[in-house]
Amino acid sequence: MRVGLGLAALGRPGYINLQRDSYLTSRSVEGMQQQANAVMDELFQQSRRLSNRQNNGDKVIPWLDCARSKWGYTYYVADWNVQLGEGEPHEVKDHSYDNFLKQIQETSEHIGEYVKLYQVHSATFDSGILTNAKVHDALSKCREEKGWKIGLSVSGPSQDELIREAMKIKVASQQRLFDSVQCTYNIMEQRPHDALMEAHKSGMDVIIKEGLANGRALSNPKLLKLSSTLNCQPWRS
């Protein structure tokens, strides 16, 4: 098992983590950049200490060996504002072929040399990504030309069904399109378990998101009791 750092709460001013204002005090562009830098600096320091402890001469735990990027959402439509007028969106989902071409160019220009996995952001049945053969071919071409693995994250109450449908998608070479799946799975959301195990057994990488249920799991009575026993209470500074 590997642990990754997701940047959504650090880079989106309207993200929904509980008690966010107690540890991320600024929602300005500059303030969020400073907070993200501080977290990344601490990650580097912690990883370096772990590397020093576990380095036996030929084995070193790297700090950050790759980046994983997603496409399919546009966030700047809200211009970094949290409070919007009625009906105005914070974000727009678009899994079309044209949007894929636009966003893969942006990704390539900014972080392309570091990317190892390119994911569809929040696939649903309604978004059309599972039936868009033109996008499937473009994703397959991306894997062939750039060497990036291709994945998808899933959202909504039917994550298990989405995973199973995604596993069926093949490209011209009869190779499975998706190399990995990212799914919400935590103490409060257990429904995707069997589908995730099927994906794992088929050779797909499994990435867990919202493992702490955006902070709600930290208020779960059983977890609180266990954390007290282990002296690692949530929210402890």
ChimeraX attribute file (.defattr): number of C-alpha atoms within 10 A of each C-alpha:
attribute: neighborCount
match mode: 1-to-1
recipient: residues
	/A:1	5
	/A:2	4
	/A:3	7
	/A:4	12
	/A:5	10
	/A:6	11
	/A:7	11
	/A:8	12
	/A:9	16
	/A:10	20
	/A:11	16
	/A:12	19
	/A:13	19
	/A:14	17
	/A:15	13
	/A:16	12
	/A:17	15
	/A:18	12
	/A:19	12
	/A:20	16
	/A:21	10
	/A:22	8
	/A:23	10
	/A:24	15
	/A:25	11
	/A:26	15
	/A:27	19
	/A:28	13
	/A:29	14
	/A:30	10
	/A:31	14
	/A:32	19
	/A:33	15
	/A:34	14
	/A:35	18
	/A:36	17
	/A:37	13
	/A:38	12
	/A:39	15
	/A:40	16
	/A:41	12
	/A:42	12
	/A:43	15
	/A:44	15
	/A:45	13
	/A:46	12
	/A:47	17
	/A:48	16
	/A:49	14
	/A:50	15
	/A:51	16
	/A:52	13
	/A:53	11
	/A:54	13
	/A:55	12
	/A:56	9
	/A:57	7
	/A:58	6
	/A:59	10
	/A:60	15
	/A:61	15
	/A:62	12
	/A:63	16
	/A:64	13
	/A:65	9
	/A:66	13
	/A:67	15
	/A:68	18
	/A:69	18
	/A:70	18
	/A:71	22
	/A:72	23
	/A:73	17
	/A:74	14
	/A:75	14
	/A:76	12
	/A:77	12
	/A:78	17
	/A:79	11
	/A:80	16
	/A:81	15
	/A:82	12
	/A:83	10
	/A:84	11
	/A:85	6
	/A:86	6
	/A:87	6
	/A:88	10
	/A:89	11
	/A:90	19
	/A:91	13
	/A:92	13
	/A:93	15
	/A:94	17
	/A:95	22
	/A:96	15
	/A:97	18
	/A:98	10
	/A:99	17
	/A:100	19
	/A:101	14
	/A:102	12
	/A:103	16
	/A:104	19
	/A:105	12
	/A:106	13
	/A:107	17
	/A:108	13
	/A:109	10
	/A:110	10
	/A:111	13
	/A:112	17
	/A:113	12
	/A:114	16
	/A:115	18
	/A:116	17
	/A:117	19
	/A:118	24
	/A:119	23
	/A:120	22
	/A:121	20
	/A:122	21
	/A:123	24
	/A:124	20
	/A:125	16
	/A:126	7
	/A:127	15
	/A:128	14
	/A:129	22
	/A:130	18
	/A:131	13
	/A:132	13
	/A:133	15
	/A:134	12
	/A:135	20
	/A:136	20
	/A:137	16
	/A:138	15
	/A:139	26
	/A:140	22
	/A:141	14
	/A:142	16
	/A:143	17
	/A:144	11
	/A:145	9
	/A:146	13
	/A:147	12
	/A:148	21
	/A:149	20
	/A:150	22
	/A:151	25
	/A:152	25
	/A:153	23
	/A:154	23
	/A:155	16
	/A:156	13
	/A:157	13
	/A:158	13
	/A:159	25
	/A:160	20
	/A:161	14
	/A:162	22
	/A:163	25
	/A:164	14
	/A:165	13
	/A:166	23
	/A:167	19
	/A:168	11
	/A:169	16
	/A:170	16
	/A:171	16
	/A:172	10
	/A:173	8
	/A:174	8
	/A:175	11
	/A:176	16
	/A:177	23
	/A:178	25
	/A:179	21
	/A:180	24
	/A:181	24
	/A:182	23
	/A:183	24
	/A:184	22
	/A:185	20
	/A:186	18
	/A:187	14
	/A:188	13
	/A:189	13
	/A:190	11
	/A:191	15
	/A:192	19
	/A:193	15
	/A:194	11
	/A:195	17
	/A:196	24
	/A:197	12
	/A:198	14
	/A:199	20
	/A:200	14
	/A:201	10
	/A:202	11
	/A:203	10
	/A:204	18
	/A:205	15
	/A:206	18
	/A:207	20
	/A:208	15
	/A:209	17
	/A:210	16
	/A:211	17
	/A:212	16
	/A:213	17
	/A:214	17
	/A:215	17
	/A:216	15
	/A:217	18
	/A:218	18
	/A:219	12
	/A:220	12
	/A:221	10
	/A:222	12
	/A:223	15
	/A:224	16
	/A:225	12
	/A:226	12
	/A:227	14
	/A:228	12
	/A:229	10
	/A:230	9
	/A:231	10
	/A:232	11
	/A:233	15
	/A:234	14
	/A:235	11
	/A:236	6
	/A:237	5
